[in-house]
Amino acid sequence: MDIKMVWTGLNGALECNKDIETDEGLETAVITSLFTDKRAPKGVELPAGEVRRRGWWGDSLLSYSDEYGSLLWLLCREKETRNVVLRAEEYAKSALQWLIQDGVAKQIDVYGEIPSPGVLHLLVQIWRPGRNDSMSFKYAYNWQKQEVKPDAI
C-alpha cells in the first residue's frame, strides 16, 4: 500500500485530506511518474528561459542508469500542435514503461488531446497482467503562457 495521491484541477494540485488514504499504488505511481521532471538528455533543446536540465534528485543515488519521471516539462512553452501532442504521448509512455518492465502492467496506452487553448489532456490506460480489463486515468496539464512584450515583435 502507498499513500494515495489524487490529481485535481488544471494546475496539478494534489488533493490532501485530513486523514491519510491508501491505495494499491497504481494511480500514485502514474502521477509521480508523469509529473516528476526527468533530467533532459544532453543535446535536447530546453524551453525558452530554462537553464537547468532538471531531474529528480534521487536519480543521483541509483547504482544503475534508470532515471525517474517524464520529459513532459519540456513541452511547457511549445505551440499547441498535433506533433506536440504526439510527443506528450511518447514522453508519458516512456515515463510509464517501468510498470511493464516490473510486471505491474502488460500494456500501456496513452492518448493526448488539446480540448481548449492552453490545456493538454492525457488519458492513460493500463492493462494489468492476468486481467481482461484496464484501469484508466485522465490528467489535464496547463501550458505556461509565454508573455510577448510589444517591443519584442
ZILINUR-V346094 format. One record per residue. RES is the residue in one letter. PSI is psi in whole degrees, -180 to 180 (999 if undefined). Layout:
res=(RES;RES)
psi=(PSI;PSI)
This chain:
res=(M;D;I;K;M;V;W;T;G;L;N;G;A;L;E;C;N;K;D;I;E;T;D;E;G;L;E;T;A;V;I;T;S;L;F;T;D;K;R;A;P;K;G;V;E;L;P;A;G;E;V;R;R;R;G;W;W;G;D;S;L;L;S;Y;S;D;E;Y;G;S;L;L;W;L;L;C;R;E;K;E;T;R;N;V;V;L;R;A;E;E;Y;A;K;S;A;L;Q;W;L;I;Q;D;G;V;A;K;Q;I;D;V;Y;G;E;I;P;S;P;G;V;L;H;L;L;V;Q;I;W;R;P;G;R;N;D;S;M;S;F;K;Y;A;Y;N;W;Q;K;Q;E;V;K;P;D;A;I)
psi=(143;162;131;128;141;126;124;137;172;-16;9;26;144;131;137;118;172;-37;144;124;156;158;-180;4;-8;-48;-40;-42;-39;-47;-49;-33;-41;-38;16;133;119;147;129;130;153;143;-15;132;129;155;153;132;-9;131;-18;147;-1;-150;155;132;-31;-22;-29;-15;-10;144;-2;172;23;137;141;149;-169;166;15;-31;-24;-18;1;-22;16;158;152;83;167;-36;-39;-38;-42;-40;-40;-43;-43;-46;-42;-46;-40;-42;-28;-2;-31;-27;-36;-46;-35;1;11;-33;152;-22;144;127;139;131;130;155;159;95;-25;159;133;0;131;125;136;124;121;124;122;125;121;147;141;12;153;1;170;164;138;142;139;134;144;134;129;132;144;132;135;122;126;119;139;-35;-7;-6;999)
